[in-house]
Amino acid sequence: MKVVRKAVMDSEYTLGAWKGNDYGPVYFISYADSSLVLSTTVYYRPTTPTEVLMSDINRRVYSAFGEAGIEIPFNYVNVVM
């Protein structure tokens, strides 16, 4: 959870906490296929495209997980012809 929070705070696209509040905690929302769904609050400029913001944060989380030796298994299919 700390990895996700740090990724949000370190992103160049996020703003400091809104109206003096610190960034909130990261919540464990649910399980999904080969993943855990996490959620948090992110403050950003209205002119920042959401896709750019989410991509930046997701890349930061992925890199931090890799550095910590955390691997996310993805479903795959072997096709033999």
VENGI-V264576 format. One record per run of one state. SS is the DSSP state (~ for helix, > for strand, _ for the rest). FROM is the first residue (numbers start at 1). TO is the last residue. If there is no record, write none. Layout:
BEGIN
ss->SS from->FROM to->TO
ss->SS from->FROM to->TO
END
This chain:
BEGIN
ss->_ from->1 to->1
ss->~ from->2 to->10
ss->_ from->11 to->13
ss->> from->14 to->14
ss->_ from->15 to->17
ss->~ from->18 to->20
ss->_ from->21 to->26
ss->> from->27 to->32
ss->_ from->33 to->34
ss->> from->35 to->39
ss->_ from->40 to->43
ss->> from->44 to->44
ss->_ from->45 to->49
ss->~ from->50 to->67
ss->_ from->68 to->81
END
